[in-house]
């Protein structure tokens, strides 16, 4: 792990993911304040977030296609993504029709789609064959950005500045990271030219051993969609669940969402730093199982302390799934577009989750929402078990391993 500081582009990619996380959580963190200042209904401004992640999905697929079709370097497109979100954060609309905000959100989301998908490809290629530790570390950086964004926004508002001043602060930090990324790319290219060193390549052994078909990639994309649908539902409604359903204050309810992110940070950090000898299948299945167990405990736990433990378990179970699925796909197909397909499928879960589960809550309450998320996680668990067991059995091979023996 200490080697990340000796690889400039690797460390810059980790920072880039943190910057993307800030941009993805910038608008939700000040949604009500911005809606009040702009005289928009908060639900209308909330649809801007949907537009952001629809553009994210489109640019994710576009980036993977450009890399595989025209051999455009992943690093070039990540730098484009960082530049786009930096520009968008500086130029956030302060008035005007809602269509202006949709166009702005499309630029912000498009830049994020290029950053997350192609940074994941770059980081995965640096990792030890069969390991997802570095990609889990990258998601740890993402979580840090997701946690910091609302904290920075709240601090800026407490100081008496306008809501768009927070976006300017985010834009400055993203521009700085973009500059660092450009320098890291230049340093990496110069070192490769001077030492005649090729960039990281997927090992030939992995190319021959673990190859997913197009059909299997499609099924894995469905697993990713279901996972993000479940995660997005919990992130969207955990605070409301404890505030409205269980009668806690807003500040107390917010602590439960912090427990969710804490659980995710713990398992992502553990997967990144501990030399766990787990198969990809075991990592994914155990994550979904812990996610499901936490949901069940949450539904039957009236005690606030036990409910907090349950939310922590939900976050802990969710922690390693995304990175493991993406890294498994990269090392099993060696295509940027396959990774892009998986990441884009997950982004559609973000688009669908708030409105779909919001309708469930409106019609039948929070219990229906939790039951729905349980069903989604169960379906993801069974689908993942089927596609991964079938892959191993079809080739009479051992399961994909995190580490060589």
Secondary structure, 3 states (H helix, E strand, C coil): CHHHHHCHHHHHHHHHHHHHHHHHHHHHHCHHHHHHHHCCCHHHHHHHHHHHHHHHHHHHHHHHHHHHHHCCCHHHHHHHHHHHHHHHHHCCCCCCCHHHHHHHHHHHHHHHHHHHHHHHHHHHHHCCCCCCHHHHHHHHHHHHHHHHHHHHHHHHHHCCCCHHHHHHHHHHHHHHHHHHHHHHHHHHHHHHHHHCCCCCCCCHHHHHHCCCCHHHHHHHHHHHHHHHHHHHHHHHHHHHHHHHHCCCCHHHHHHHHHHHHHHHHHHHHHHHHCCCCCEHHHHHHHHHHHHHHHHHHHHHCCCHHHHHHHHHHHHHHHHCHHHHHHHHHHHHHCCHHHHHHHHHHHHHHHHHHHHHHHHHHHHHCHHHHHHHHHHHHHHHHHHHHHHHHHHHHHCCCCCCECCCC
